[in-house]
Amino acid sequence: MEDTINGNTYHSVRITNIKTKEELKIPFTYGYGEQYKSNTLNALCKKDNTSKFSLYHDFIYWIDEENCLMKDVKRWGK
């Protein structure tokens, strides 16, 4: 989500383990470009002590919603 007035970009992340249905969320935060991917990998590595390379290439399906409203991005990370 881009703040068109100030030019800043933000994101929130919801990670779902499809086997256990466990969710890990990253709340509304500043980030640019594909920063959400880095934040996601860092959160998963902290939780499971797993290799970023392995996670990125073998286990993650990315869904990137563009042009979201700020309220939707905040809600997604709660």
CYANA upper distance limits for C-alpha pairs under 8 A (distance plus 0.5 A):
  1 MET  CA      9 THR  CA      5.99
  1 MET  CA     10 TYR  CA      5.77
  1 MET  CA     11 HIS  CA      6.67
  1 MET  CA     66 GLU  CA      7.15
  1 MET  CA     67 ASN  CA      6.31
  1 MET  CA     68 CYS  CA      5.91
  1 MET  CA     69 LEU  CA      7.29
  1 MET  CA     70 MET  CA      7.21
  1 MET  CA     73 VAL  CA      7.67
  2 GLU  CA      7 GLY  CA      6.88
  2 GLU  CA      8 ASN  CA      6.19
  2 GLU  CA      9 THR  CA      4.70
  2 GLU  CA     10 TYR  CA      6.81
  2 GLU  CA     67 ASN  CA      7.91
  3 ASP  CA      7 GLY  CA      5.75
  3 ASP  CA      8 ASN  CA      5.65
  3 ASP  CA      9 THR  CA      6.44
  3 ASP  CA     10 TYR  CA      8.26
  4 THR  CA      8 ASN  CA      7.80
  8 ASN  CA     30 TYR  CA      7.91
  8 ASN  CA     31 GLY  CA      8.42
  8 ASN  CA     32 TYR  CA      8.07
  9 THR  CA     30 TYR  CA      6.54
  9 THR  CA     31 GLY  CA      6.20
  9 THR  CA     32 TYR  CA      5.93
 10 TYR  CA     28 PHE  CA      7.19
 10 TYR  CA     29 THR  CA      5.94
 10 TYR  CA     30 TYR  CA      4.84
 10 TYR  CA     31 GLY  CA      5.67
 10 TYR  CA     32 TYR  CA      7.42
 10 TYR  CA     73 VAL  CA      8.50
 11 HIS  CA     27 PRO  CA      8.33
 11 HIS  CA     28 PHE  CA      6.02
 11 HIS  CA     29 THR  CA      6.08
 11 HIS  CA     30 TYR  CA      6.97
 11 HIS  CA     31 GLY  CA      7.02
 11 HIS  CA     36 TYR  CA      7.03
 11 HIS  CA     73 VAL  CA      6.75
 11 HIS  CA     74 LYS  CA      8.50
 12 SER  CA     25 LYS  CA      8.07
 12 SER  CA     26 ILE  CA      5.96
 12 SER  CA     27 PRO  CA      5.49
 12 SER  CA     28 PHE  CA      5.00
 12 SER  CA     29 THR  CA      6.73
 12 SER  CA     36 TYR  CA      7.88
 12 SER  CA     73 VAL  CA      6.39
 12 SER  CA     74 LYS  CA      7.20
 12 SER  CA     76 TRP  CA      6.85
 12 SER  CA     77 GLY  CA      5.37
 13 VAL  CA     25 LYS  CA      6.06
 13 VAL  CA     26 ILE  CA      5.34
 13 VAL  CA     27 PRO  CA      7.18
 13 VAL  CA     28 PHE  CA      8.40
 13 VAL  CA     36 TYR  CA      7.53
 13 VAL  CA     40 THR  CA      7.54
 13 VAL  CA     76 TRP  CA      7.47
 13 VAL  CA     77 GLY  CA      6.18
 14 ARG  CA     23 GLU  CA      7.28
 14 ARG  CA     24 LEU  CA      6.46
 14 ARG  CA     25 LYS  CA      5.01
 14 ARG  CA     26 ILE  CA      6.91
 14 ARG  CA     76 TRP  CA      7.32
 14 ARG  CA     77 GLY  CA      6.70
 15 ILE  CA     23 GLU  CA      5.98
 15 ILE  CA     24 LEU  CA      5.55
 15 ILE  CA     25 LYS  CA      6.61
 15 ILE  CA     40 THR  CA      8.28
 16 THR  CA     21 LYS  CA      6.50
 16 THR  CA     22 GLU  CA      6.29
 16 THR  CA     23 GLU  CA      5.05
 16 THR  CA     24 LEU  CA      7.07
 17 ASN  CA     21 LYS  CA      5.58
 17 ASN  CA     22 GLU  CA      5.83
 17 ASN  CA     23 GLU  CA      6.94
 18 ILE  CA     22 GLU  CA      8.16
 25 LYS  CA     77 GLY  CA      6.04
 25 LYS  CA     78 LYS  CA      7.48
 26 ILE  CA     39 ASN  CA      8.44
 26 ILE  CA     40 THR  CA      8.17
 26 ILE  CA     77 GLY  CA      6.01
 26 ILE  CA     78 LYS  CA      8.43
 27 PRO  CA     74 LYS  CA      7.33
 27 PRO  CA     76 TRP  CA      8.19
 27 PRO  CA     77 GLY  CA      4.61
 27 PRO  CA     78 LYS  CA      6.54
 28 PHE  CA     73 VAL  CA      7.05
 28 PHE  CA     74 LYS  CA      5.63
 28 PHE  CA     77 GLY  CA      6.34
 31 GLY  CA     35 GLN  CA      5.76
 31 GLY  CA     36 TYR  CA      7.28
 32 TYR  CA     36 TYR  CA      8.40
 34 GLU  CA     38 SER  CA      7.69
 35 GLN  CA     39 ASN  CA      6.75
 36 TYR  CA     40 THR  CA      6.51
 37 LYS  CA     41 LEU  CA      6.68
 38 SER  CA     42 ASN  CA      6.62
 39 ASN  CA     43 ALA  CA      6.66
 40 THR  CA     44 LEU  CA      6.73
 41 LEU  CA     45 CYS  CA      6.54
 41 LEU  CA     52 LYS  CA      6.43
 41 LEU  CA     55 LEU  CA      7.73
 41 LEU  CA     56 TYR  CA      7.86
 42 ASN  CA     46 LYS  CA      6.67
 42 ASN  CA     52 LYS  CA      8.12
 43 ALA  CA     47 LYS  CA      6.72
 44 LEU  CA     48 ASP  CA      6.50
 44 LEU  CA     49 ASN  CA      7.97
 44 LEU  CA     50 THR  CA      7.73
 45 CYS  CA     49 ASN  CA      5.13
 45 CYS  CA     50 THR  CA      5.37
 45 CYS  CA     51 SER  CA      7.12
 45 CYS  CA     52 LYS  CA      7.18
 46 LYS  CA     50 THR  CA      8.31
 50 THR  CA     54 SER  CA      8.06
 50 THR  CA     55 LEU  CA      7.76
 51 SER  CA     55 LEU  CA      6.80
 52 LYS  CA     56 TYR  CA      6.49
 53 PHE  CA     57 HIS  CA      6.65
 54 SER  CA     58 ASP  CA      6.16
 54 SER  CA     59 PHE  CA      7.90
 55 LEU  CA     59 PHE  CA      5.68
 55 LEU  CA     60 ILE  CA      6.83
 56 TYR  CA     60 ILE  CA      6.33
 68 CYS  CA     72 ASP  CA      7.01
 68 CYS  CA     73 VAL  CA      7.16
 69 LEU  CA     73 VAL  CA      6.95
 70 MET  CA     74 LYS  CA      6.68
 71 LYS  CA     75 ARG  CA      6.58
 72 ASP  CA     76 TRP  CA      6.61
 73 VAL  CA     77 GLY  CA      7.22
 74 LYS  CA     78 LYS  CA      7.23
